[in-house]
């Protein structure tokens, strides 16, 4: 399968001026563009860059559906703090009033959809079938809010779900948009990475969870020197999993990641914003979360699940414990979320910049042009 590149864009003289300038009409799109080719458009970028809004607009214009590529938005009950698209469908504050003190997803009308079947009493997530997605602004959104926060979930499970969903969208003559900011999830699908199958080792995990990030990184560095060059040093969950795989298999984790044959024709579009503008958006985003009920959502989650589970290490929830224990003020709670989000976006960009196949854009118009070239040029068939 082909990867779309900056070089190909620069050399795309075969694209006429009329093609680039004409308005896009869903009725004008040849159905065979989607039915006969395994096309996939990825919309990625740092947290707060506006990926979701852009993806919805593009999906409307190109007869598409959206697939989640965010490691936190897959969780149920974590709606406000993860800026899940589900929060776009209806204001969380008014929804909470209709649902009383219950969690958001318990409202009968919330999401307008059934969920992915799975989960059992032992807390493990099982792939059964993919059911109807969330419908937001008339666009289907797949794999959002599908698992409980205390259920075991990893990139290998995600990849199986995502690939199955993408192929289903393609079979129905639609264009799949893989949207999110989790680089490993995106790479797993785009590069068809095969991950080692290693069952969770609870005792080992409990032992590792008590260690600091610095200690975990030093352990992993000794087990997998090359892998340590690329892993996110600030991602405790990922460090624990990498160490776990190394210890159980006896081999470096990075050596066990194999790239298979590409499954799709892929166009990766990155949404780029100046640092100051991105921070401004993050501040606005955080303020909106507070208004929409983040404090109450975090309180309910801590009461129900505690703070030890990996899902609660998510920005917006990990800072809440100190706030509820009155160690920090509400203002400090909000500022910490902003600080940690800004730091996280830097790590995201570090990951994305390694992938030279990503084409960076500043707005919807540029993204539209790229997708037109990608879909309708014979060179990318």
Buried (B, 14 or more C-beta within 10 A) or exposed (E): BBBBBEEBBEEBEEBEEEBEEEEBEEEEBEEEBBEEBBBBBBBBBBBBBBBBBBBBBBBBBBBBBBBBBBBBBBBBBBBBBBBBBBBBBBEBEEBBEEBEEEBBBEBEEBBEBEBBEBBEEEEBBEEEEBEEBBEBEEBBBBBBBBBBBBBBBBBBBBBEBBBBBBBBBBEEBBBBBBBBBBBBBBBBBBBBBBBBEBEBBEEBBEEBBEBEEEEBBEBBBEBBEEBBEEBBBBBBBBBBBBBBBBBBBEEBBBEBBEEEEBBBBBBBBBBBBEEEEBBEBBBEBBEBBBEBBBBBBBBBBBEEBEEEBBBBBBBBBBBBBEBBEEEBEEEEBBBBBBBBBBEBBEBBBEBBEEBEBBBBBEEBEBBBBBBBBBBBBEEBE
